[in-house]
């Protein structure tokens, strides 16, 4: 299985984070989760998966989790863990940030400010 990000420019601007209230009201942990969530969500929504028959489909959390498990067996990840990251309910470990950066072909710094 392979997948590709299909945008011309995958670098998000700092203003891409959407949340209610003033950023000063967010704790550093919540602010980091919001940045990571926004950027990972964007990459997933812009990605397609090539299937064995040559067709393509949207990338799902399930297929991303499967790919990560196969490509990086030492990096624990699950579909539910990715769901929590997408919704800003969790902060990723550094090893997962690096694995995701490699999968999506972006620098690890893409996921942080």
C-alpha positions as CSV (number, residue, x, y, z in Angstrom):
1,X,0.0,0.0,0.0
2,X,1.3,3.5,-0.8
3,X,-0.2,6.9,-0.4
4,X,0.6,10.4,-1.6
5,X,-0.2,13.9,-0.4
6,X,-1.8,15.6,-3.4
7,X,-1.3,19.3,-2.6
8,X,1.1,21.6,-4.3
9,X,2.2,23.2,-1.1
10,X,1.9,21.2,2.1
11,X,3.3,23.9,4.4
12,X,0.6,25.3,6.7
13,X,0.6,28.8,7.9
14,X,0.5,29.6,11.6
15,X,-3.0,31.1,11.2
16,X,-4.4,27.8,10.0
17,X,-5.2,26.7,13.5
18,X,-8.9,27.1,14.3
19,X,-10.1,27.2,17.8
20,X,-12.4,29.3,19.9
21,X,-11.1,32.0,22.2
22,X,-7.8,33.8,22.4
23,X,-4.6,31.8,21.9
24,X,-3.3,33.2,25.2
25,X,-6.1,31.3,27.0
26,X,-4.7,27.9,25.8
27,X,-2.2,26.1,27.9
28,X,1.1,25.3,26.1
29,X,0.0,21.6,26.0
30,X,-3.4,22.5,24.4
31,X,-1.7,24.9,22.0
32,X,0.8,22.2,20.9
33,X,-2.0,19.7,20.5
34,X,-4.0,22.1,18.4
35,X,-1.1,22.8,16.0
36,X,-0.3,19.1,15.7
37,X,-4.0,18.2,15.2
38,X,-4.5,20.8,12.6
39,X,-1.5,19.9,10.5
40,X,-2.0,16.1,10.8
41,X,-5.6,16.5,9.8
42,X,-4.6,18.5,6.8
43,X,-2.1,16.0,5.6
44,X,-4.6,13.1,6.0
45,X,-7.4,14.9,4.2
46,X,-5.1,15.8,1.3
47,X,-3.7,12.2,1.0
48,X,-4.9,9.4,-1.2
49,X,-4.0,5.7,-1.0
50,X,-3.1,3.6,-4.1
51,X,-4.8,0.2,-4.0
52,X,-3.5,-3.0,-5.6
53,X,-5.9,-2.6,-8.6
54,X,-4.4,0.8,-9.4
55,X,-7.3,2.9,-8.1
56,X,-7.1,5.5,-5.4
57,X,-9.1,6.3,-2.3
58,X,-9.0,8.7,0.6
59,X,-6.6,7.9,3.4
60,X,-8.3,6.7,6.6
61,X,-6.9,6.5,10.2
62,X,-7.2,2.8,9.9
63,X,-5.0,2.6,6.8
64,X,-2.5,5.1,8.3
65,X,-2.2,3.1,11.5
66,X,-1.7,-0.1,9.5
67,X,1.0,1.5,7.4
68,X,2.8,2.9,10.4
69,X,2.7,-0.5,12.2
70,X,4.3,-2.1,9.2
71,X,6.8,0.6,8.3
72,X,7.8,1.4,11.9
73,X,7.1,-1.6,14.1
74,X,9.0,-0.1,17.1
75,X,6.6,2.9,17.1
76,X,3.5,2.0,19.0
77,X,0.4,3.4,17.3
78,X,-3.3,2.6,16.9
79,X,-6.3,3.9,15.1
80,X,-7.8,5.2,18.4
81,X,-4.4,6.8,19.3
82,X,-4.5,8.6,15.9
83,X,-8.1,9.6,16.5
84,X,-7.1,11.3,19.8
85,X,-4.2,13.1,18.1
86,X,-6.5,14.3,15.3
87,X,-9.0,15.7,17.8
88,X,-6.3,17.4,20.0
89,X,-6.9,15.1,22.9
90,X,-3.3,13.8,23.0
91,X,0.3,14.9,22.5
92,X,2.4,12.6,20.2
93,X,5.6,11.1,21.2
94,X,8.7,12.2,19.4
95,X,9.2,8.8,17.7
96,X,5.6,9.1,16.3
97,X,6.2,12.6,15.0
98,X,9.3,11.4,13.2
99,X,7.5,8.4,11.7
100,X,4.6,10.6,10.5
101,X,7.0,13.1,9.0
102,X,8.7,10.3,7.0
103,X,5.3,8.9,5.9
104,X,4.1,12.2,4.7
105,X,7.5,13.4,3.4
106,X,7.5,16.6,5.5
107,X,10.1,17.7,8.1
108,X,9.3,16.9,11.7
109,X,9.2,20.6,12.4
110,X,6.0,20.8,10.2
111,X,4.0,19.5,13.1
112,X,5.2,22.2,15.5
113,X,5.4,26.0,15.4
